Amino acid sequence: MPDMRKSFLVLILLGLLAVTACGAGVRAVPTLSHDFTTATPDPGYPTAMPTFTPTPAALGSPENPVVFAFVDPAPSAEQQAAFNDLASLLGGHLRMSVQSRFYNNYGDLEFALQQNQVHFAWLKPVQYLLASQKGLATALVVTNHLGVTGYGVQFLGHSDSKFTSYFNVGTHSATADANVALAQLSGLR
């Protein structure tokens, strides 16, 4: 009896499957006319062709020289000659194209730094602080003059910082020992 039930269920399922497969579905009714209208194309501009991005010349090549800069509104002929000599000396040793430029003011130099037109610059302390705060400059070189690496240094502080000045502006000399003057800076970093 159970075999008969299974056989009966299988026959019913096969019948339903055959009726469903051969049954009438949605059929497209043929028409005697055709719609010959076409959609109006978009009146917009044609698609732009891709353009090639030019590859910049390598840094240090004649088309893209390494640029050293200095702020001086009226450089002397001697300064210009020395700066040009430095650029040619560096260019010769590095086998790169190196140029030197003078800028009239810090604003012009900062703009050139923002545009990546200047790669190295000599800056005064306040100029360096402004440029480094904007992410335009980082100190990379320590100078050594005649074997001496220790120089007089300017420490800049806000007027509300309560630092004591140990410098006499009239005589241009220190009024205290360096250890006494620098002791007030201990532990501030």
Secondary structure, DSSP 8 states (H G I E B T S, - for coil): -HHHHHHHHHHHHHHHHHHHHHS--------S-----------S--------------TTBTTB-EEEEEE-SS--HHHHHHHHHHHHHHHHHHTS-EEEEEESSHHHHHHHHHTT--SEEE--HHHHHHHHHTTS--------BTTB----------GGG-----EETTTTEESS-HHHHHHTTTT--
